Protein backbone atom coordinates (compact mmCIF):
# COMPACT_ATOMS: atom_id res chain seq x y z
CA UNK A 1 0.00 0.00 0.00
CA UNK A 2 1.33 3.41 -0.93
CA UNK A 3 2.21 6.04 1.65
CA UNK A 4 -0.52 8.31 0.29
CA UNK A 5 -3.15 5.55 0.57
CA UNK A 6 -2.15 4.97 4.21
CA UNK A 7 -2.39 8.71 4.95
CA UNK A 8 -5.79 8.80 3.23
CA UNK A 9 -7.13 5.89 5.27
CA UNK A 10 -5.81 7.46 8.48
CA UNK A 11 -7.52 10.74 7.54
CA UNK A 12 -10.79 8.86 6.91
CA UNK A 13 -10.57 7.42 10.43
CA UNK A 14 -9.66 10.85 11.85
CA UNK A 15 -12.61 12.47 10.07
CA UNK A 16 -14.95 10.43 12.26
CA UNK A 17 -13.33 11.82 15.43
CA UNK A 18 -13.21 15.55 14.70
CA UNK A 19 -13.65 17.86 17.71
CA UNK A 20 -16.58 19.68 16.08
CA UNK A 21 -18.99 18.76 13.29
CA UNK A 22 -17.94 20.58 10.10
CA UNK A 23 -20.38 22.77 8.18
CA UNK A 24 -22.49 21.20 5.45
CA UNK A 25 -20.24 22.77 2.79
CA UNK A 26 -17.15 21.17 4.34
CA UNK A 27 -18.96 17.85 4.71
CA UNK A 28 -19.80 17.96 1.01
CA UNK A 29 -16.13 18.70 0.19
CA UNK A 30 -15.05 15.74 2.31
CA UNK A 31 -17.62 13.51 0.62
CA UNK A 32 -16.60 14.58 -2.88
CA UNK A 33 -12.87 14.18 -2.23
CA UNK A 34 -13.43 10.80 -0.58
CA UNK A 35 -15.49 9.50 -3.50
CA UNK A 36 -13.06 10.92 -6.08
CA UNK A 37 -10.12 9.38 -4.20
CA UNK A 38 -11.77 5.97 -4.02
CA UNK A 39 -13.81 5.72 -7.20
CA UNK A 40 -12.68 8.41 -9.64
CA UNK A 41 -15.11 10.54 -11.62
CA UNK A 42 -18.80 10.55 -10.78
CA UNK A 43 -20.99 8.35 -12.98
CA UNK A 44 -24.68 7.78 -13.39
CA UNK A 45 -27.65 10.09 -13.41
CA UNK A 46 -28.04 13.08 -11.13
CA UNK A 47 -30.69 12.41 -8.45
CA UNK A 48 -34.07 14.06 -8.90
CA UNK A 49 -35.10 17.29 -7.21
CA UNK A 50 -36.92 15.41 -4.44
CA UNK A 51 -33.61 13.91 -3.23
CA UNK A 52 -31.92 17.13 -2.14
CA UNK A 53 -29.17 15.44 -0.11
CA UNK A 54 -28.31 13.01 -2.91
CA UNK A 55 -28.36 15.84 -5.41
CA UNK A 56 -26.01 18.00 -3.29
CA UNK A 57 -23.59 15.08 -2.90
CA UNK A 58 -23.70 14.34 -6.63
CA UNK A 59 -23.11 18.00 -7.50
CA UNK A 60 -20.18 18.28 -5.07
CA UNK A 61 -18.57 15.16 -6.55
CA UNK A 62 -19.27 16.26 -10.15
CA UNK A 63 -17.65 19.65 -9.41
CA UNK A 64 -14.24 17.97 -9.02
CA UNK A 65 -14.59 15.68 -12.03
CA UNK A 66 -11.23 15.14 -13.71
CA UNK A 67 -9.24 15.41 -10.48
CA UNK A 68 -6.79 12.51 -10.20
CA UNK A 69 -7.40 10.03 -7.40
CA UNK A 70 -3.98 10.89 -5.90
CA UNK A 71 -4.76 14.61 -5.92
CA UNK A 72 -8.17 13.98 -4.35
CA UNK A 73 -6.59 11.87 -1.62
CA UNK A 74 -3.98 14.57 -0.89
CA UNK A 75 -6.66 17.26 -0.70
CA UNK A 76 -8.79 15.07 1.58
CA UNK A 77 -5.86 14.50 3.96
CA UNK A 78 -5.08 18.25 4.01
CA UNK A 79 -8.72 19.16 4.67
CA UNK A 80 -9.05 16.69 7.57
CA UNK A 81 -5.77 17.94 9.06
CA UNK A 82 -7.04 21.53 8.91
CA UNK A 83 -10.25 20.50 10.71
CA UNK A 84 -8.44 18.75 13.56
CA UNK A 85 -7.48 22.16 14.92
C-alpha positions in Angstrom: 0.0 0.0 0.0 1.3 3.4 -0.9 2.2 6.0 1.7 -0.5 8.3 0.3 -3.1 5.5 0.6 -2.1 5.0 4.2 -2.4 8.7 4.9 -5.8 8.8 3.2 -7.1 5.9 5.3 -5.8 7.5 8.5 -7.5 10.7 7.5 -10.8 8.9 6.9 -10.6 7.4 10.4 -9.7 10.8 11.8 -12.6 12.5 10.1 -15.0 10.4 12.3 -13.3 11.8 15.4 -13.2 15.6 14.7 -13.6 17.9 17.7 -16.6 19.7 16.1 -19.0 18.8 13.3 -17.9 20.6 10.1 -20.4 22.8 8.2 -22.5 21.2 5.4 -20.2 22.8 2.8 -17.1 21.2 4.3 -19.0 17.8 4.7 -19.8 18.0 1.0 -16.1 18.7 0.2 -15.0 15.7 2.3 -17.6 13.5 0.6 -16.6 14.6 -2.9 -12.9 14.2 -2.2 -13.4 10.8 -0.6 -15.5 9.5 -3.5 -13.1 10.9 -6.1 -10.1 9.4 -4.2 -11.8 6.0 -4.0 -13.8 5.7 -7.2 -12.7 8.4 -9.6 -15.1 10.5 -11.6 -18.8 10.5 -10.8 -21.0 8.4 -13.0 -24.7 7.8 -13.4 -27.6 10.1 -13.4 -28.0 13.1 -11.1 -30.7 12.4 -8.4 -34.1 14.1 -8.9 -35.1 17.3 -7.2 -36.9 15.4 -4.4 -33.6 13.9 -3.2 -31.9 17.1 -2.1 -29.2 15.4 -0.1 -28.3 13.0 -2.9 -28.4 15.8 -5.4 -26.0 18.0 -3.3 -23.6 15.1 -2.9 -23.7 14.3 -6.6 -23.1 18.0 -7.5 -20.2 18.3 -5.1 -18.6 15.2 -6.6 -19.3 16.3 -10.1 -17.6 19.6 -9.4 -14.2 18.0 -9.0 -14.6 15.7 -12.0 -11.2 15.1 -13.7 -9.2 15.4 -10.5 -6.8 12.5 -10.2 -7.4 10.0 -7.4 -4.0 10.9 -5.9 -4.8 14.6 -5.9 -8.2 14.0 -4.4 -6.6 11.9 -1.6 -4.0 14.6 -0.9 -6.7 17.3 -0.7 -8.8 15.1 1.6 -5.9 14.5 4.0 -5.1 18.2 4.0 -8.7 19.2 4.7 -9.1 16.7 7.6 -5.8 17.9 9.1 -7.0 21.5 8.9 -10.3 20.5 10.7 -8.4 18.8 13.6 -7.5 22.2 14.9 
